[in-house]
């Protein structure tokens, strides 16, 4: 009887181990090759507090796009999600040029080079942006891959709220050179009304953008070959799609998870 019980216990342990292996998430995109899930970079946001071993709860090098000011208080975790909140409010003793709105930023403490990046999210119902992007900069250059920038609500141009801007930037500061291009993908529905899965494939050869597992943009990787930080944020864009209207008081950019895989080569 003891032998049978021990055998059953061993089978149970083995089955649990196999289940854990099987449960590792797979990319929501038709990728070729063997992709390895990176648990040290990924985050399911299922704890009460932000994991500050992985994330800064603001942008360490930037206060935000004026007039919106990044505030740590606007970053939280709730109901298994990372929440970036935008608010119509003034902050006492704010730096010059920052007023009327506060917003939020989260940046990874590690940098990564190449891989597949994915989040499931719902955009803020506001003209304060919802964005997922990669970047690095130094005194000479800046590399940036905007997986998406979304305007969840716009009183002047309502069509903005269904556009997914997928952009790439490369800047050589010493020569005032800025190479930038983008695709404005129209999903046909408001991004603030439903959750989407946003993905990016970044390899030495190319960069590919995905929405809900479908490719929306592909370009040759001419310039983006440095390790970059992972960023989620919300910003005001007065010179792009305009500031929030008087009845737009911000909202929540909700992120269910961030997942990262590397190709086993």
C-alpha positions in Angstrom: 0.0 0.0 0.0 2.8 2.4 0.9 4.5 1.6 -2.5 1.3 2.4 -4.3 0.8 5.6 -2.4 4.4 6.7 -3.1 4.0 5.9 -6.8 0.8 8.0 -6.9 2.5 10.9 -5.2 5.4 10.8 -7.7 3.0 10.7 -10.6 1.2 13.6 -9.1 4.4 15.6 -8.7 5.5 14.8 -12.3 2.1 15.8 -13.6 2.2 19.1 -11.8 5.6 19.8 -13.2 4.5 19.0 -16.7 1.4 21.2 -16.2 3.7 24.1 -15.2 5.8 23.6 -18.2 2.8 23.5 -20.5 1.4 26.7 -18.9 4.2 28.9 -20.1 2.7 31.5 -22.3 3.2 31.5 -26.0 3.4 34.6 -28.3 0.1 35.7 -29.8 1.7 35.9 -33.3 2.6 33.5 -36.1 6.4 33.4 -35.3 8.9 30.9 -36.6 11.4 29.2 -34.4 11.6 28.2 -30.8 10.7 31.1 -28.5 11.8 31.0 -24.8 9.6 32.8 -22.2 11.7 35.2 -20.0 10.3 35.2 -16.5 12.8 37.7 -15.1 11.6 40.4 -17.5 7.9 39.5 -17.9 5.3 40.5 -15.4 1.7 39.3 -14.9 0.9 42.2 -12.6 -0.9 39.9 -10.2 0.6 41.2 -6.9 -0.8 44.1 -4.8 2.1 46.4 -5.5 4.3 47.2 -8.5 7.4 45.0 -8.5 10.1 47.7 -8.0 12.9 45.2 -8.6 11.7 45.3 -12.3 10.1 48.7 -12.8 10.6 52.4 -12.1 7.3 53.9 -11.3 8.2 57.0 -13.3 10.6 57.9 -16.1 13.9 58.5 -14.3 15.1 60.9 -16.9 12.0 62.9 -17.9 9.2 64.7 -16.1 6.6 64.1 -18.9 5.4 66.0 -22.0 4.3 69.4 -21.0 1.8 70.3 -19.6 1.2 66.8 -18.2 3.5 65.8 -15.3 4.4 62.2 -14.5 3.4 61.4 -10.9 4.4 58.2 -9.1 1.0 58.3 -7.3 -0.6 57.6 -10.7 0.9 54.2 -11.0 -0.7 51.2 -9.2 -1.7 47.6 -9.5 -5.3 46.4 -9.0 -7.4 43.4 -10.0 -4.4 41.8 -11.7 -3.5 44.8 -13.8 -0.9 47.5 -14.0 -2.9 50.8 -13.9 -1.5 54.1 -15.3 -3.9 57.0 -14.4 -4.3 60.4 -16.0 -5.9 63.2 -14.1 -7.0 66.8 -14.6 -5.3 68.4 -11.6 -2.6 70.8 -10.7 0.3 69.9 -8.5 1.7 72.3 -5.9 5.1 73.6 -6.8 5.2 71.8 -10.1 8.1 72.6 -12.4 7.6 75.4 -14.9 5.3 74.5 -17.8 3.6 71.6 -16.0 0.0 72.2 -15.1 -3.7 71.1 -15.5 -2.9 67.4 -16.0 -0.9 64.7 -14.3 -0.1 61.4 -16.0 2.0 58.3 -15.4 5.1 56.4 -16.6 6.6 53.0 -15.9 10.1 52.1 -17.2 12.0 48.8 -16.9 15.2 48.7 -14.8 16.7 46.3 -17.2 17.4 46.8 -20.9 16.8 44.2 -23.6 18.1 43.6 -27.1 15.7 41.8 -29.6 12.9 39.5 -28.9 9.1 39.4 -28.9 7.2 41.8 -26.7 3.5 41.6 -25.8 0.9 43.2 -23.6 -2.8 42.9 -23.3 -4.3 46.3 -22.5 -7.1 48.8 -22.8 -6.4 52.4 -23.7 -7.3 55.3 -21.4 -10.6 56.9 -22.4 -8.8 60.3 -22.8 -6.8 62.5 -25.1 -4.0 61.8 -22.6 -2.2 59.0 -24.6 -1.7 55.3 -23.9 1.7 54.1 -25.1 4.0 51.1 -25.1 7.5 51.7 -26.4 11.2 50.8 -26.3 14.0 53.3 -26.2 17.6 54.2 -25.3 19.6 57.4 -25.6 23.0 58.8 -24.8 24.8 62.0 -25.6 25.2 61.0 -29.3 22.0 59.2 -30.4 18.5 58.0 -29.5 16.9 54.8 -30.6 13.1 54.4 -30.1 10.5 51.8 -31.2 6.9 52.9 -30.5 5.0 49.7 -30.4 1.9 51.9 -30.1 0.6 55.3 -29.2 -3.1 55.6 -28.9 -5.4 58.6 -28.3 -8.4 57.0 -26.6 -10.7 60.0 -27.0 -10.7 63.1 -29.1 -13.5 65.7 -29.2 -12.1 67.5 -32.3 -11.2 64.5 -34.4 -13.2 61.4 -33.2 -11.5 59.1 -35.7 -8.3 59.3 -33.6 -9.7 57.0 -31.0 -9.6 54.0 -33.4 -6.0 54.6 -34.7 -3.0 52.6 -33.6 0.2 54.6 -34.3 3.2 52.2 -34.8 6.3 54.3 -35.1 10.1 54.1 -35.3 12.6 56.9 -34.5 16.4 57.1 -34.9 18.1 60.4 -33.9 21.7 61.5 -34.3 21.9 64.4 -31.9 25.3 65.8 -33.1 24.0 66.2 -36.7 20.4 67.1 -35.8 19.3 64.1 -37.8 15.9 62.5 -37.1 14.7 59.5 -39.1 11.1 58.7 -38.3 8.3 56.8 -40.0 5.0 55.3 -38.9 1.9 53.4 -39.8 -1.6 54.6 -38.6 -3.5 51.4 -38.4 -7.3 51.9 -38.2 -8.9 49.0 -36.2 -12.4 50.4 -36.8 -13.3 50.4 -33.1 -12.5 52.6 -30.2 -9.4 51.3 -28.3 -10.8 52.6 -25.0 -13.8 50.3 -25.3 -12.1 46.9 -25.4 -8.8 45.1 -24.6 -6.3 44.3 -27.3 -3.1 42.2 -27.5 -0.2 44.3 -28.8 3.0 42.6 -30.0 6.3 43.5 -31.5 8.9 41.3 -33.1 12.4 42.9 -33.0 15.3 41.0 -34.6 18.6 42.0 -36.1 17.0 41.9 -39.5 13.5 43.4 -39.1 10.8 44.9 -36.9 7.2 43.6 -37.1 4.2 45.1 -35.3 1.1 42.9 -34.4 -2.4 43.7 -33.1 -4.4 40.7 -31.8 -2.0 38.3 -33.5 -2.3 40.0 -37.0 0.6 41.8 -38.6 0.0 45.5 -39.2 3.5 46.8 -40.1 6.9 45.4 -41.1 10.2 47.3 -41.8 13.9 46.5 -42.2 15.9 47.0 -39.1 18.4 49.6 -40.3 19.3 51.3 -37.0 17.8 49.7 -33.9 20.7 47.5 -32.5 21.2 48.7 -28.9 19.7 47.3 -25.7 16.6 49.4 -24.9 14.3 50.0 -21.9 10.7 48.9 -21.9 8.2 51.7 -21.3 4.5 52.3 -20.6 3.3 55.8 -20.3 0.6 58.5 -20.8 1.3 61.9 -22.1 -0.4 65.1 -23.3 0.1 65.9 -27.0 -0.9 69.5 -27.5 0.8 69.7 -30.9 -0.3 66.4 -32.3 -3.9 65.5 -31.4 -4.5 68.4 -28.9 -5.1 68.6 -25.2 -8.1 66.9 -23.5 -11.4 68.8 -23.9 -13.0 70.4 -20.9 -15.0 67.3 -20.1 -12.1 64.9 -20.5 -10.7 64.4 -17.0 -8.3 61.5 -17.8 -8.8 57.9 -16.9 -6.9 54.6 -16.7 -4.6 52.8 -19.1 -5.0 49.2 -18.0 -2.4 46.5 -18.7 -3.2 42.9 -17.9 0.4 41.6 -18.5 3.7 42.2 -20.1 5.4 39.2 -21.7 8.8 38.8 -23.3 10.4 36.0 -25.2 13.8 35.5 -26.8 14.6 33.3 -29.8 16.5 30.1 -29.1 19.1 30.2 -31.8 
